[in-house]
Amino acid sequence: MSRLQFKTLAARLSLSLANAVWLVPVAAAGLALVAAKTLVDAKITVPNAVSMFLSTGSPVGARDLVGTIATTSLTVATFVFSISMVVLQLASSQYSPRLPGQFLRSRGTQLIIGTFIFTFVYSLAIVRVIRTGKEFVPNLAVTFAFLLILCCVLALILFIHHVVQSIRVESILAYIERKTSKAIGRTFETLGEDNEENEEKGEADAAIPEHAVPVLVEESGIVRRIDGNDLVQFARSRRLVLRLVKKLGQHVTAGTAIGWVWTEERTSRASPADEVRDELSVAIQLSGDRTLKDDVEFGFVQLVDIALRALSPAINDPTTACNALHSLGILLVKLTGFQLGDRFFFDEDDRLRVIVPQPNFTDFLDSVITPIRQAAPDDTSIALCLCSLLTDLARAARTHEHHKALCEQLERVHSAYGEGAQQAVDAERIDAAVEEVERALAGRKPRSP
């Protein structure tokens, strides 16, 4: 196996393990076998005052105790799994079909299930070594099994608390908001003069020339990871410039181009794409689903989904929609402090090497305002929530792009709700909210309440 093939395999394995729901339970089962073997063979001398607590009686009694623990832990593990399925179904139908995977990937859920699996496998292993004929009872191992079942009781209580908390819409919104906020910090660079200079320099050389060679993908999937630094090293070693045309989280179809490469001189054709595709597979990884780790847009998609589901005729819950808009507003305000849009990577010689497409502020704002505005064109409370969001953004806006995008969305919101208000009092409230947004955009202080 070549070094490139090893790196590709390692990258795919790392990506698979990051999403694996089975990893913690399987690891718990393996550790249980190791723990059982260690405690059975342990030669530990304890004081007399402690030995009375380790006494487990006759082999028959010890076997019955451990057998009961194994049966109970498996029964409770089945119960926990059943409750998890109910929670997933409820979350999928009530909020968004993209939420169940995150609940299962929760380390808290996996650790609780792993606790029951550990207890069950450990107890089975201990039952095998309790021999009635030779009157052998591993007191320390049996006592540890008893302590494990007490831990299972505690884990069950924690799981019930976890389920009750996780099914609340406020907890779901807070979880998505927190994960997306972290992804913003990892994905985008802080807004600054150096970034603006790099953007101007990169845009001048970012156009795809006629002799560029497409980089085709062999399998369909979703762009899950893009490592800009690895791409720069690849492009620099071959004296190439690479421009990706698919963003993080976008679908890619087998046989289509995920990017284009050309020589830095722009006078000759680059190497055939087949020669570079394997190297790019290390830095650009495809998957079957999206996660919140680096995919900022996916967090926005989930929050918008919750708002749209709440506004549907079957649910009709504008309060939840406004709560989702509040979380979206927090994330949008945070985005104003980062350099958005296509990202340009330069090598050590300050040569443009890689262009990675990324959404800009206008894209994020439109993905939030437009679908919610269209889903509730006659709901005054939603109009006021949208205006409140735009007001906060207007106070936080830093660039001309921010102001321009906000002005465009404000005009659309006012046109959709101001003219369609069924009562005069609603039209007055909407007009007042729009005026507050305009005052914020102009840099004036808000009116006194």
TACOR-V989441 format. One line per field, one symbol per residue. burial: + if it has 24 or more other ideal C-beta (glycine too) atoms within 12 Angstrom, else -. A space follows every 10 residues. Layout:
BEGIN
burial->???
END
This chain:
BEGIN
burial->------++-- ++--+---+- +-+++--++- -++-++--++ ---------- ---+-+--+- -++-+++-++ -+++-++--+ +-++--++-- ++-+++-+++ ++++++-+++ ++++++++++ +++++++-++ ------++++ +++++++++- ++--++--+- -++--++-+- +++-+++-++ +-++--+++- +---+--++- -+--++---- -++++++--- ++++++++-+ ++-+++-+-+ ++++++++++ -+----++++ ++-+-----+ --+--+++++ +++++++-++ ++++++++++ ++++++++++ +-----++-+ ++++++++++ ++++++++++ +++++++--- -+++++++++ ++++++++++ +++-+++-++ ++++++++++ +++++++-+- +++-+++-++ -+++-+++-- +--------+ ++++++++-+ +--------
END
